[in-house]
Amino acid sequence: MFQTSNNTRTGKILARGLVVSVFALASILLAESAFGQFAGFGGGGRRGRGPGGMGKIGMRGAMVAEFLGLTEAQQADIKKIRTAARDQSKPIRQQLRSNRKALGEAVKAGDTTRIDTLATEQGKLQGQLVAIGANTRLDVKNVLTPEQQQKWTSFQEKRKTRREERRQRRHQRRGGAPGGE
């Protein structure tokens, strides 16, 4: 066997790491550009956008609209509802971000009183977002006809069942009990 110096070996490892990093970054950028054009039914294809999402109907939204047989008027009403929810939740999400930053600073400073106050405020703000989301879903549901509501409920139940089945299989493969028990 031939001997390589530590410097050469380290250089090769760094070079490989750089190549892998470049490929990973390129893959992420390509995926972003490819999937970015297929924005979701209001979420822009990204999570964490808050209740109401981005308020635009993309490819997934068009499929849902077609599946439910939404009229143009219903689609317009849903878009208005989601836009209003997004606008209502925007200042709350901004408060959550600044509150989270202040909470981090309080933790660094070891200020337990401030931590308790900020944590309570964080919970209230998150509760407001949950309420906005629930009201948005109710408003959208009220736009649908009873037949469309039933069709959507049936679809959601099937989806929930499939998700639970996948979860069960995943836990079986890992040899653990579902639910992290």
C-alpha positions as CSV (number, residue, x, y, z in Angstrom):
1,M,0.0,0.0,0.0
2,F,1.2,3.5,-0.7
3,Q,1.3,6.1,1.9
4,T,-0.3,9.6,1.5
5,S,0.4,12.5,3.7
6,N,-2.3,14.0,5.9
7,N,-2.3,17.2,3.9
8,T,-3.0,15.3,0.6
9,R,-5.7,13.2,2.2
10,T,-7.3,16.3,3.8
11,G,-7.2,18.1,0.5
12,K,-8.9,15.3,-1.3
13,I,-11.6,15.1,1.4
14,L,-12.2,18.9,1.2
15,A,-12.3,18.7,-2.6
16,R,-14.9,15.9,-2.5
17,G,-16.9,17.9,0.1
18,L,-16.8,20.9,-2.2
19,V,-17.9,19.0,-5.2
20,V,-20.8,17.4,-3.2
21,S,-21.8,20.7,-1.8
22,V,-21.9,22.3,-5.3
23,F,-24.0,19.5,-6.7
24,A,-26.3,19.7,-3.7
25,L,-26.7,23.4,-4.1
26,A,-27.4,23.0,-7.8
27,S,-30.0,20.3,-7.1
28,I,-31.7,22.5,-4.6
29,L,-31.8,25.5,-7.0
30,L,-33.1,23.4,-9.9
31,A,-35.8,21.9,-7.6
32,E,-36.8,25.4,-6.4
33,S,-37.1,26.6,-10.0
34,A,-38.9,23.5,-11.2
35,F,-41.4,23.3,-8.3
36,G,-41.7,27.0,-7.8
37,Q,-43.9,27.3,-10.9
38,F,-46.4,24.8,-9.4
39,A,-47.5,26.9,-6.4
40,G,-50.1,25.3,-4.2
41,F,-53.7,26.2,-3.6
42,G,-52.7,29.3,-1.7
43,G,-49.5,28.2,0.1
44,G,-47.1,28.8,-2.7
45,G,-45.9,25.2,-2.3
46,R,-44.2,26.1,1.0
47,R,-45.3,25.5,4.6
48,G,-45.4,28.0,7.3
49,R,-47.2,30.7,5.3
50,G,-49.9,31.0,7.9
51,P,-53.7,30.7,7.5
52,G,-54.9,31.6,4.1
53,G,-51.5,31.0,2.4
54,M,-50.5,33.2,-0.5
55,G,-54.1,33.6,-1.8
56,K,-53.3,32.4,-5.4
57,I,-54.6,29.3,-7.0
58,G,-51.8,27.3,-8.6
59,M,-51.6,23.9,-10.1
60,R,-52.8,22.0,-7.0
61,G,-55.5,24.6,-6.5
62,A,-56.7,24.2,-10.0
63,M,-56.8,20.4,-9.5
64,V,-58.8,20.9,-6.3
65,A,-61.2,23.4,-8.0
66,E,-61.7,20.9,-10.8
67,F,-62.2,18.0,-8.4
68,L,-64.8,19.8,-6.4
69,G,-66.3,21.4,-9.5
70,L,-65.9,25.0,-8.2
71,T,-67.5,27.8,-10.2
72,E,-65.5,30.9,-11.1
73,A,-67.5,32.8,-8.5
74,Q,-66.6,30.3,-5.8
75,Q,-63.0,30.4,-6.8
76,A,-63.1,34.2,-6.6
77,D,-64.8,34.1,-3.2
78,I,-62.2,31.6,-1.8
79,K,-59.4,33.8,-3.1
80,K,-60.9,36.8,-1.3
81,I,-61.2,34.8,1.9
82,R,-57.7,33.5,1.8
83,T,-56.3,37.0,0.9
84,A,-58.1,38.5,3.9
85,A,-56.8,35.8,6.2
86,R,-53.3,36.4,4.9
87,D,-53.6,40.1,5.5
88,Q,-55.0,39.6,8.9
89,S,-52.3,37.1,9.9
90,K,-49.3,39.1,8.5
91,P,-48.8,41.4,11.5
92,I,-49.3,38.5,13.9
93,R,-46.6,36.5,12.1
94,Q,-44.3,39.6,12.2
95,Q,-44.9,39.9,16.0
96,L,-44.1,36.2,16.4
97,R,-40.8,36.6,14.6
98,S,-39.8,39.6,16.7
99,N,-41.0,37.9,19.9
100,R,-39.0,34.7,19.0
101,K,-35.9,36.9,18.6
102,A,-36.5,38.6,21.9
103,L,-37.1,35.3,23.5
104,G,-33.7,34.0,22.2
105,E,-32.0,37.1,23.7
106,A,-33.8,36.6,27.0
107,V,-32.5,33.0,27.1
108,K,-28.9,34.2,26.4
109,A,-29.2,36.8,29.1
110,G,-30.7,34.3,31.5
111,D,-33.7,36.6,32.3
112,T,-36.3,34.1,33.4
113,T,-39.0,36.7,34.1
114,R,-38.8,38.0,30.6
115,I,-38.7,34.4,29.2
116,D,-42.0,33.6,31.0
117,T,-43.6,36.9,29.7
118,L,-42.4,36.3,26.1
119,A,-43.4,32.6,26.1
120,T,-46.9,33.5,27.2
121,E,-47.1,36.2,24.5
122,Q,-45.8,33.7,21.9
123,G,-48.6,31.3,22.9
124,K,-51.3,34.0,22.6
125,L,-50.0,35.0,19.1
126,Q,-50.0,31.4,18.0
127,G,-53.5,31.0,19.3
128,Q,-54.6,34.0,17.2
129,L,-53.1,32.3,14.1
130,V,-54.9,29.1,14.9
131,A,-58.2,31.0,15.2
132,I,-57.7,32.9,11.9
133,G,-57.0,29.5,10.2
134,A,-60.1,27.9,11.7
135,N,-62.3,30.8,10.7
136,T,-60.8,30.8,7.2
137,R,-61.5,27.1,6.8
138,L,-65.1,27.7,8.0
139,D,-65.6,30.6,5.6
140,V,-64.3,28.5,2.7
141,K,-66.5,25.6,3.7
142,N,-69.5,28.0,3.6
143,V,-68.7,28.9,0.0
144,L,-69.0,25.2,-1.0
145,T,-72.3,23.5,-1.8
146,P,-73.4,20.6,0.5
147,E,-72.3,18.2,-2.3
148,Q,-68.9,19.8,-2.6
149,Q,-68.5,19.8,1.2
150,Q,-69.3,16.1,1.3
151,K,-66.8,15.4,-1.5
152,W,-64.1,17.4,0.2
153,T,-64.7,15.7,3.6
154,S,-64.6,12.2,2.0
155,F,-61.3,13.2,0.2
156,Q,-59.8,14.5,3.5
157,E,-60.8,11.3,5.4
158,K,-59.2,9.1,2.7
159,R,-56.1,11.2,2.8
160,K,-55.9,10.9,6.6
161,T,-56.3,7.2,6.4
162,R,-53.5,6.8,3.9
163,R,-51.3,9.1,5.9
164,E,-51.9,7.0,9.0
165,E,-51.2,3.8,7.1
166,R,-47.9,5.2,5.9
167,R,-47.0,6.2,9.4
168,Q,-47.8,2.7,10.7
169,R,-45.6,1.1,8.0
170,R,-42.8,3.5,8.7
171,H,-42.9,2.6,12.4
172,Q,-43.1,-1.1,11.6
173,R,-40.0,-0.9,9.4
174,R,-38.2,0.9,12.2
175,G,-39.3,-1.7,14.7
176,G,-40.9,0.8,17.0
177,A,-44.5,1.4,18.1
178,P,-46.4,4.1,16.4
179,G,-46.7,7.4,18.3
180,G,-43.2,7.2,19.7
181,E,-44.2,4.9,22.5
